[in-house]
């Protein structure tokens, strides 16, 4: 049988000591999905494997079969020739220890092997393989293979393990959700894996790829039969499309087929859809396959084209990447006027920047996202401002008197306007104009150009002119009053503080705490669960960029963290001075500092 598939194995350039621990924690959260291809013709489910899990190998010594894997360096057809031999004498003790550890781990997940272990029986290779398969199907055990895809090491044992341990389509229960228009309740419908046309077709578009002939859509068939020339419906958009061409993929080669059945993976051309869309043969079926688990992004960067004329190419590339990859998120920050892209790591985002240049000819600049700083005052300050302008005929006149007050720290993100006037010195129809002028002036602060917040504008009195006063006059009066008050008091810059929760093994407690302290964080508390500790801290958002990479580095990939907005608070004097100088240099009010001349 020819096996075609894509295994989510841990094949990298070096050892991955943190993979088993991370997979062990994530296995409880992720409902592993799997896919497979079939060879031509209707073959039974027993010869198909759902691929998507990892297996275990230890530095070339296979602890399962008690043999050593040798790579000959000779290539035959599409793979390297490998051979198995006896374990050398100096490695037998270590191999025996690893094998015993493997038996103990599997015995904790499989009852039959557990009984043999308690009876002190030595399981055969066949017994151990069957136990691993049963535990894997029950999702109580996750085998992991380590190797190097670059050096082609560990690939052959991985493919052997796919056949021996992973389920075929009939051994996995896949459900579709039936969405009823008149009911909020969602009913789950079990998909039938029989490889015939006795049930209506249901498929999931799980991957998009831009090929030579346009968009290539990979579809996993979960039920029924799909033939070339059939008309299928996208249950999300309601659009119907005709299957003009049906192909089976093998690496970068494709083979045209006439039909596919449940358990197969095929590729379609010219289908306008997004990753995760469900296709059926009925336009009113209301079915949608269960969505895959998409983890939240862990890092965000600002991205923009280096050439402003490439904005169209940039938008086209971003739109395609978001359709292809559900873990790639994009949003536009209206405050900083930046496009923020988020993903699963710095390498993830770096690859998309490279693809943007390679595939669309649009070089991009990535950098640290702008932090939403704010400006506020430290003490109440009175104001009395008169806006007067004469230009022949009716002029402009408006006078406002009042006080500008700082809000409490918990209200640093708010702006308040209070009308405390009495009488008709300021007609009531002009009070909203004063408020508008105040809010417009708060869009840019005097120190760093960021928005003003945490202010209360109390309008106490004023004056108007029967002829010259109008709405625009009091808008200008409100703006001028705010600027006058800011010039007569101390202004400080506020920065967002994030509540950070770090989870890592106990042995890395020291480096994690040191990293938080370096980022000006304030530790609020600590907790522990088994061999892990949980650290709670408040850290400035401006200092959190790049922390995910640092945390993975200092915890061997075993540490995780989450953060959410907590509050605003005044930033450090050094940060305020730096932000002020950068703003003054950008606006031309301060000469740009030149680098020191080299001796």
N, C-alpha and C positions, 0 to 999 in steps of 0.2 A: 504494500500500500504506500502511495506517495503522500507524505504528510505536508500540508501547507498551512501555515499559521503564524501567529505573532504572540510569543510568550512574554509576559511581563517578568522577566528574570533579572536577577541582580548580576548582570555581566558588565564589569567596568574595567578600569585600568589598574585597580589595586584592590586590596582587601577592604571589605565593608563590615567592620565589627559591629556597627550600630544597627545594621539592617534587621536581624532577628528580633531585637527588642522593640524597634519601631513598628515592624509588621505585627508583632504580638499585640501591641496596644491598639493599632489601627484595625486589626482584624475584627474587633468587636463592633466597630463603627461602620465599616465598609461592607456592603453587600456585593461580593465579588461577582462581576459579570464575565462571561466568556464567549468566545466566538470560534468558528472553524470554517474551513472550506471542505468541499467534497470533491472527489475525482469524478470523472465523467460517468454518467449513468446513475441509476438509483441504487445506492449502496446502503446497507443497514446502518443504523445508528451506532451499533457496537464498534464499527470501524472508524468512527469520527470522534474527535476529542474537542471539548471546550477548553480553550487555552486562556490563561490569564492569571496563573499562580506560580510561585517560585518553589524550588526544591533545594536540597542540601548536598554540598560537597566540601571536602576539607583538604585544601592544599594538595590535591592530586591523590590523596589516600581515600578511596571510597570506603566509608565505614559500614556500608551495607553489605557489599559483596566480598570484603576483605581482599581486594586486589588493588594494584596500583595502575593508574592510567598513564600510558606513554604516548607521546606524540612523535610520529616518525619524521615529520617535516615534508613528506611527500603528498602531493595533491592528486586525487583521483576524481575525475568528473567535477562535482561541485563541492566536495568536502575533503578535509584532510584525513588521511588514513591514521587510525588509532589502533593500538593493541593493548591488551591487558596482560599483566604479569603478576607474579607473586610479590608480596610486600617484603622489602629488604629486612634483614634481621634487626637492624638498628631502629627500625620504625614500627616493629610489630607491637611493642608494648604500648606506644602512643595510639596505634590504630585500635588495639583492644580496648583501651580506655574510652576512646571516642565511640566505639561501637556499643559499649555498655551504656554510655550516656544516652545514645540515640534510642536504645531499647527502653530505657527508663522513661524517656520523654514520650515515646509512642505509647507505652503501657499506661501512662496517665490519661491518654485520650481514647484508648480502645479497650473495651472490656475483655475480649478474647485474649489479646496479648497480655493484658493485665493479669488474667488468671494464670497464664503460663509463667509469668514473672513471679507471682506469689508462690507457685509450686516449684520454683527454682528450676524450671525447664529451660533449655537453651533453644530459642526459636531458630528455625532454618531461615535461609534467605527468602524462600517463598512465603513463609509465615510472616516475616517482617514486612515484605512488600505488600501483602494483602492487608495487613494491619494499617500500614501507612495509607493505602488507598481508602480503606473504610473511614479512617479518621479525617482524611482530606475531604471526602464527600460529605461528611457530617460537619465540616468547617470547624472542627475542634483541634486541628493540627495544621500548621502551615510549613511545609518543607521549603527550604531555601537553597538554591544553587549559587555558588560563587564561582566566578571565572573572569575571563577577559574576552570581550567581543573583539577588541582590537587585535589581540594575538591569537584569536580563534581557539581559546582554551575553555573547556567546560561546556561547549555547545552540544557536542554529541551526547554526553550523559544527560543533558537537559532534555533533549528530544526523546531519548529513551524513557525518561521519567514522565514526560507528557503522555506517552502511551500507557505507562504502567499505573499512574496515580490519578490522572485527571478524568473527570466524568465525560460520558458521551451525552448528547442532547436529551436522550430519554431519561437520564438520571438526574436532571436538573429541572426544577419546577419554575417556569417563567410565567409571569402574570401580566395581563394587560388591564388597564383601568378603564372602566366603562363610565363615561361622563354623560349624565343625563341633564338635559337643559332645565327641566322642571324640578330637579332635586339637587340639593347640595351634597348628598351622600354619594360616595364613590364606591362602585362595586368592582371587585377584582374578579377577573375571568382567567382561568387556567388555560394556557396555550397547549395545544395538542401537538406533540412532536412526531406524529406519524408521517412518514415520508411519502405522501400521496396527495391527491387533490380532493380528499373527502371533507376538508375543512377550508373555510375561506382564508385567503392569504393575509398575513399580518407580518410586517417587517419594520425594522428600525434602522434609520440612517445614523450610523455611529461615527463616521469619519468622512471628511471632505478633503479633496486634493485637487489642485489645479494642474491638469495634465496638458499634453500637446493638443488634445481635442476639446478643451474646455474643462468645466468642473467635473471631476470624477467622484461619484458618491458611492461609498461602501455601504451596503445594506445587509444586515443579518436577518435571515428568514426565520421567524419563530413559529410559523404555522402555515400549512397549505403549500400551494405550488404557485410559482411565478414564471410565466412564459414570455418569450420575446413577442412583442406586439400587444401585450395586455395593456389595459388602461388602469392605472392605480391612482389613489387619492391621498393627498397629504391631509391628515386629520387636523392639523393645527391651522393651516391656511384655507382648507377647503378646496384647493386647486387640484385639478386632475391632469395627469401627464401620461403620455404614451411611452411605453418601454421600446424605444427604437433599437437599442443594442444592449445585449446582456453578456457580460464577460466574467470570467473567473481569473483572479489575479494570482500570479506567482512571482514574488519580488517585483521587478520592473517589467515582467512579461505578462501579457494578457491573452486569454483563450476564449473565443466566442463560444457560447453555449446556447442551447435552445430553451432550457428550463432549469430551475433550481427548486429544491424542496426544503422543508423544515430542517434546520440545522446547518444549512449552507450559508456561505458568505459570497455575495456577488457584488459586482460594480455596475453602476448605471451612468450613462452620459446625458448631459443636458437637463439635469433635474435641478430646479431652483428650490433649495431647501436649506435648513440649518442643521447642525449636528444635534441629534436627539429627536428629530421629527419621526413620526410614525406614519407608515403607508399601509393602506388597505385597498381592497377591491371594491368596497362600497363607500359611497360618499357620505352616507348617513350613519356609519357604524358607531361613531363617537368613541372609538377605542384609541388609547394611547399607551404605549409601553411604559413600564416603570422607568423613571429617569435614573441615570447613573448617579453615584455619589460624586459631587463636585466639591472639593475642599475649598475653603475660603482662601483668597490670595494672601500671601505672606509678605509681599514687598511691592512697593509702588515707586515709579520714577516718572519724571516729566519727559515727554518725547515730542520733538518737533522737527520738521524738515530743515536741513541746513540751508536750503534755497527756498525762498518764499514762493517762487514760481512753481514748485513741486507740490503745492498743497493738494491739488486734485489727485496726484499719484499717491500721496500720503493717505488721503481719505479712502481711496479705493483699496489700498493694502490693508488698512486697519479694518475696514468692513469685511474683507475676506478672512483675515486672521480670526476675528471674533466669531465668525460662522464656523470656522474649522475647529477651534479650540475653546471649549466651554470654560477652561480655567484661565483664559486670557480675557481680562476685563478692561474696558476703556470708558472713561468719562471725562467730560470737559468741566474744568473748574472755572465758573464765571468770575470768581473774585481775582484769581491770579492770571486768568486768560491763558491757561495752559491745558494741554491734553495730557491726562494722567493715565498711564497704562499700569496694570497690576497683574502679577503672575505668581508662580510658585517658587521663584528664586531669581537671583541676579542673572544666572546663565540662561534661564528661560527667556527673560526679556532681552538679553543681549543677542540671542539667536534671532528673535523677531526683528531687531534692528538691522542685523546682517541680512536677513531675508528681504527686508524692505529695500536695501541698496542693491542686492543681487538680482531680485526678481522684478522690481519696479523702477530701478535706476533712481532711487530717491534716498540719498544719504541722510541719515537722521542724527540728531544730537540728543543724547539722553543725559539727564542730570538729576540732582536732588530736587524734589518738588518744593515749591515755595510753601512756607508755613504761614498759616493765617494769623499773623501777629495783629494786635490791636493796640490802640493808644487811648489813654484816659488821663484824668487829672487827679491830683492827690488831695486837694482841699477845695472847699467852696470858694467861688470868686464872683463878685458882683460885676454887672456890665450896664452900660448906658451908651447906646449907639444910635446915631442919627444918620440916616441915609438921605442925602439931598442932592438933587441934580436939576440944573436949569439949562434948557437948550432952546429957549424961545418958545413961547406959547406955554401949554401945560407941561410942567416938569414932573419930577418924582420927589416925594417926601414921605418918610416913615421913621418914627422914633420908637425904640423899644428899651425898656428898663426891666431888670430882673437879676437873677442869680443863677449861675451854673454850678451844679452840685455833682459830686461823685456818688455813684450807687454803691451798695454793699457788694463785697466780693462775689457772692453767689449770683449777682445780677450783672456781672461784668460784660455779658454779651448783649445787654439790652440798651435801648435808648428810650427815654421817657420825656414827654412834653406836658407841662402843667400850666393851665391857664388860670392864673390867680388875679386877673384884672377885675377892677370894679368901675362902674360908670361907662362912659362912652369915649374916653380918651383914645382907645383903640376900638373901632367898631368891630362887632363880632364877626362880620363877614371877612375881615382881614386876619383874624387869628389863625385860620388854617394856612394862610400864606406865610406867616411867621414860622409855623411848624415845618412847612415845606423847605423854607430856607435853612432852618436848623439841620434837618435831615440831609439835605443836599450837601451842606458844608461838612458833614460827618463822613463823607465818602473818602476823604483824604486828610490824614493827620499831618501836623507840621514837622514831626521828627523823622519819620521813615516812610511817609506816604501811605501807610496802612490805614484802615478804617478806624474811626473813633467809636468807642462804645463805653458802656458803663457810665453814661451821663444822664443827668436830669436837667432839662431846661425849664426854669420857672419864670414865666412871663408875669411881671407884677404891674407894670404901668407902661405908658408911652404917650405918643401924641400923633395926630394926623392933621392933614390939611384938606379943606373942603374941596379944593380943585385938584391939587397935585398928588394926593394920596390915591394909590391904586394897588392892585394885587402884586404887581411886580416890585413896587416900592417896598412893601413889607417882606417880600422874599429876600430882597437884597439887604434889608435891615436885619433879618434873622441870620443871614450868612455873616454879615459884618459883626454882629454881636458875639457870635461864637468865636470868630477869629480874634476879636478884641479880648475876650475872656481868656482864651488860650495863651495870648501873649503876656498876660498879667499873672500867670500862675505856673506851677511846675507840671510838666507833662511827662508821663512815664509810659513805657512800652510794655504791653501784656503779652505773654506767650501761653499757648495751650499746654496744659498738663494732662498726661495720659495715665490712666490706671493700668499698670502692667502686671500680668500674672505669668510667672516663669515656672515651668515644671521640668525638673532635671533629676538625674540620679544623685544620690547623696554624696558620692565621691567627688562630684564637681561643684559642691556648694561654695567653696572658697573662690574659684575663678568667676562663678556667676555673680556673687555678691560684689566682687571687685569690679566687674564690668559695669554693674549698675551704678556703683559709686563714681566711676570714671565719667559716667554720663550725667552727673549731677542729680542722680535719683535719690529719693528719700524712701527708705525701706519702712513699710507700714506694719508688716507682720510676716509670719512664716508658719507653714503647716507641713505635715508629712503624711504620705500614703505608701505603705510597704517600704520599698527601697528608694522611693522618690521623695523629693521635698518640693514644696510649693512656696514661692517667694512672691509677696505682694509689695509693690512699690509704686510711687508716683514719680514719673520721669518726664521732663520736657520733651515735647514732640520733636523739637528741632534737633535733639540729641539722639533720637531713636533711629535715624536713617542708618542702614547697614548693620543693625543689631542682629538681624536674623542670621547673617553670615557669621558674625562673631560668635553667636551662641552655638551654632552648629560646630564651629571650629573648636571651641573650648570644651564641648561636651561629647565629642566624637559622634556628632549627629544624633544624639539621644535627647537633646533638650528641645523644648517647644515653648512658645510664648504667645500670649494674646494681649491685646491692649484696646482700650476704649477711652473716649473723651471723658475727662473728669471735670476740669474747671480751667479758668484763666487766672494767672497770677503775674505780678511784676517780674520781669526777667532780670538777670544779673546785670550790674552796671557795665561790665565789659561787653556783654552782648548788645546792650542798648547803644553803647558808643560805636560799636562796629556797624550796627544797622544804620545809625544816623549818618556816619561818615560815608557809607556806601550810597545812601540816598542823596546826600549832598553832592557826591562825585557824579552820580548818574544825571542829576539835574543841572550840573555845571556850576553849582554854588561853591564848590570846593575843588581845587586842582587835583587831578588824579595823581596818586603817589606813584613815583617811578621806582623801579627796582634799583637796589644798590649796585654801583659799578663794581665789576670784578677787578681785583688787584692783579 
